[in-house]
Amino acid sequence: MISIFFSPRGTAKKTARTILEAAGPVGERDLLSHPLIEELAVPVEEPVLVAMPVYAGRIPKSCREQLAACLKGAGGPAIAVAVYGNRDYDDALTELQDLLEDKGFHVVAAGAFIGRHSIFSNVAASRPDEADLTAMRDFGARCQGVLSAYAPEGAHPPIAIKGSHKLPPYKQVSFHPSCGDRCVKCGACAAACPAGAIPKETPWVTRDDRCISCGACIHLCPTQTRQYRGEAYEAAAKGFEAKCARRREPEVFF
């Protein structure tokens, strides 16, 4: 089993690992620390799980580009997983489904799970919680049953997943983390930033034109001085928190 994920704040990694707890040996590839720059060919007998965070209803653009350029299937099964911050996953799962099918896989299962929002961190702040983890394990058990019955030579009509296959354009992110006065200039944020938005020479700076607001710098900052700030952000946060207060539950498709 191969697990591929992009996990700036650790949630997609936790989700993938929980789903695959009972899957036996799993080879992992975190696109945050190890981007795909060369072809990754997956043999037909090797199932693959791809877990992606959802940004404005789509999977991250850089991840899509890496998977489209480097991932290669041979007719084997794939599991598509989206992790989102309790607003909606929109078309991210169908986007991931189409991408994996185009790369030579058959998507046999898909799931959308909830984690703490990457920008408005008060939304789904405690998730995934125990109920979510149980849902992930149940999904993983069902996936193992599907994988054990998978026959490459059989017919594999696409499974029906909520979302549109006609994707909207990527949206520009409105808010970006900034550095406060507790910065110790350790450079951890610059080293981790997947978009090259934090210069190594000046790690207290954020290049808004590059930042994808993934939250990796906030997650890794030892003094927690990197945060979202400003009156516009605070106002938007209040409205978003009110809009997304209702608890959403995981959704799975087979």
N, C-alpha and C positions, 0 to 999 in steps of 0.2 A: 504494500500500500504506500502511495506517495501522497503527502499532504503539502499543498502549496497555499500560502497565505500572505497577506500584507497586514501587519499588525502594529501600527505605530504606538498604540496605547495598551497592547497586550490582549485585547478582548477577542480579536479574531483568532489569535493563537490559542487562547483558552477554549474558545468554542470548538475549534478543530480538534484539539486534543481530547476534549470531553466526548465529542461524538465518536472518536476513534479509540476510546479507552479499551474496548474489547476486541479490537481489530488485529491484535498481534503486532509484530514489528512494523513500524511506520518510519519512512524516510521523510524528513521535513525540509522545506525550503521557504524561508521567510524572505519575501521580496524587499523588505525594508533593509535588512543587513546584507542580503546576497541577491541582488537583482539578476534577472535572467539576461545574459549578454551573449550566450551561445545556445545552440539547439539543445533542448531537453527532449529526447525521444523516449516515449513511454511504451513498452511492449504491450501487446494485447492482453496478456495475462496479469498485468499490473493495474489494479484499480487506482484512480486518482481522486482526491478530494481537493477542491479549490474553494477557499473561504476568503471573501473580500468584504471590506467595510463599504458602506453606502454613503456617498457624498452627493447631496442634492439629487437623489434618485438614481444615481448611476455608480458603477464601480470606478475606482480611480483611473484617470486617463493613462497615467504612466504604467499602471499594472496591465491595463488592456493592451497597450502597445507592446509590452514585454511578452505577454502570453501570445499575442497574435504573431509576433516575429519569431519566437523561440520554442514554444511548446508544440510538440508533434505527437499525435496519437496514432494508434494502429488498429482502431476498431474496438478498443476496450471500454469498460464502463467508467463513468465519472459521476461524482456527486457535487452539486453546486450549492454553495452556502453563502448567504448574505447576512451581514451583521449591521444593524442600524439602530439609531438613537431614539426609538419610540415615536418618531413622526410617521414615516412610511418608507418602505423600500422601493416603491414605485416600480420602475422597469429594470432594476438592477439584476434580479434573478433571471428574467428572460434574456437580458443582455449577456449574462454569463452563460446561460444555456446555449444561445446561438453561437457564441464565441467558441465554446468547447466542442459543439457539434461541427463547426467549420474546421476545427483543428484535428478532426479524426476520432473524436470520442462519441460515445452514446451516453447522454445524461439520463441516468436511471432513477435519480432521486434528487430532490432539492429542498432546501429549508431556509427560512428567514428567522433569525433570532435577534434578541434585543440586548443592547449593551448601553453603557453610559454615553450620552451624546458627546461628540468630540469638540464641539464649540460651546454649547450651552450645557455645562457640566452638571447643573442641578436637575436636568431632565434624565430620568432613568438612572439616577446617581448610584443606586445600590444593585444595579443589574450588570451581568446576569446574577440572579439570586438562586436559591435552592430549587425553586420550581422550574426555573429556566434550565438549570443543570440537569434536572430529572428529564425534562423534555428533550434535551440534547442526547442524553444516554438512550432514551426510548427511540429517538430517531436513528441513532447509531445502530441499535439492535435490529431495527427494521431494515436498515440499509444492508447489514450483513446477510440477512435472509435473501434480499434481492441479488446481492453480489454472488452468493453461493449458487444461485440458480441461473446465473447469466451464461448465455451461450453466444459467443461471438458470431456464429454463422446464422443465428436466428434473425427474425424480423424485429426491428427496434423503432417503432413509431415514436415521435417525440412526445414526452409526457406534457400534460397541460399544466402550465404554471401561470399564476396571476401576474399580469403585467402586459405591456405592449411590446411587440417586436419592432415597432417603428420608434426609434429612440429620439428624444429631444436633444438639442445641442448641449454641450457641457456649459454649466453656468459659472460665472465668475464668483469667487468666494468674496463675501463682503467684509469679513473680520479676520484679523491675523494676530497671533500672539506678539506681545512686546516684552521687552526686558525691563525689570525694575531695578532698584538701587542695591539689591542684594547679590548681584551677579559677581561670581568669583572668577570669571573668565576661565573656567575649566575646559571649555570647548566641547563638552559632551553633546550639546545641542547641535553644534555645527557638524560634528562627526555623524550624527544620526539623521540629520535632515535629508529626506529622500529627494527633495526638490532643489537642493543647493541654494536655499533661500537665506542661509545664515553663513556669512563669511567666516572662515577659520581665523583670520587675522583680527576680526572685530566681532566676536560672537554675541555681543550685546545689540547687534543690529539685525533687523529682519527686512529682507527684500520682499515687499508686498507683491511685486509683479511676478514672483516665483512661488510664493507660499501657497500651499494647498490646504492649509488649516487642518492638518491630520492630527496634530497634538503630540507628535513624537517628542518635540523639545520640552513641552510641559511635563510629559510623563517622566522624562529622564533628568530634569533639572534638579540638582541636589539641594538647592535652596528654595525651590518652587517660586523663583522670582519671574519666570516666564509665565505670563497669563494673558488672557483677553482683558482689555481695559477700555475705558472711555465712556462718555455719556451715551453715545449712540449705541454702543454695545450693551450697556446696562438697560437702556430702554427696550432694545430688541429682545434681550433676554427675558424681561418680564412678560412681554407679549407671547414669546415662544413657549415659555414655561406654562402659561395659562392655556395655550392652544394644545399643548401636548401632555397635559396632566393625566388624561385617561390612560390607564395601563393597557398596553397592547400585549398580545400573547404570540408565541412562536407559531408559524405556519409551515406545514410540510407538504410535499407533493411527491407522488409516486406514479 
